[in-house]
Amino acid sequence: MRHMKKWYLIKTKPRQENTAIINLENQGYTTYCPIVKINKKNVVLFPGYVFIYLDKHNENWSPIRSTKGVINFVRFGLNFAQVPDDIIEYIRVNQANSEEKLKKLSKFKKGDKVQITDGVFKNCIAIFQSYKSEERIILLMKILGQQQAINIKQELLVAL
């Protein structure tokens, strides 16, 4: 029987990603919270959200909601927001976004058409939104809501 674990998205209390992670991991759950360095500070890539790796059938999910720092699972309608493995992998690979790369983003303006040059979304055309954290969240939600929009490393974009 192959493992049935999948990544899901949890909403945390404001600035309590760390509290949620510590408390979830103490209960034996696997979590992931992408962090990038911006201006020498560690910054949570998706503020207010933590990914959690769960088995729908063999794990007890009920303690998760009452875990310190956690608000609830993110849902779309009745379904828990499930994050495809390749998205997690993509975020992991590109987590090394440095401040230079984020600074370079300023050459794009909101609404610019860009093409993704690598990764799971290679050759996809996207509209550049911005590089603020709220925008990253919107992009993440769109991906999970099946409208493939994604926050991409700067050097993977070319202007069209």
WODAGI-V810182 format. One line per field, one symbol per residue. psi: psi as a letter, one per 30 degrees, with the letter a starting at -180 (. if undefined). burial: + if it has 24 or more other C-alpha atoms within 12 Angstrom, else -. A space follows every 10 residues. Layout:
BEGIN
psi=???
burial=???
END
This chain:
BEGIN
psi=jlkgklklkk kllkggeeee eeeeefgglk lkjkklkkhg kkkkeikgkk kkjljeegkj fefeegkkfk elkkljbfkk jkjkefeeee eeegfgjlee eeeffffklk fkklkkflaf gkfkklkkda gleeeeeeee eeefggiikl jkkefgkkk.
burial=-----+++++ +++--+++++ +-++----++ ++++++---- --++++++++ ++++------ +--+--++++ ++++-----+ ++++--++-- +--++-++-- ++--+----- ---+++--+- +----+++++ +----+++++ +-++----++ ++++++++--
END
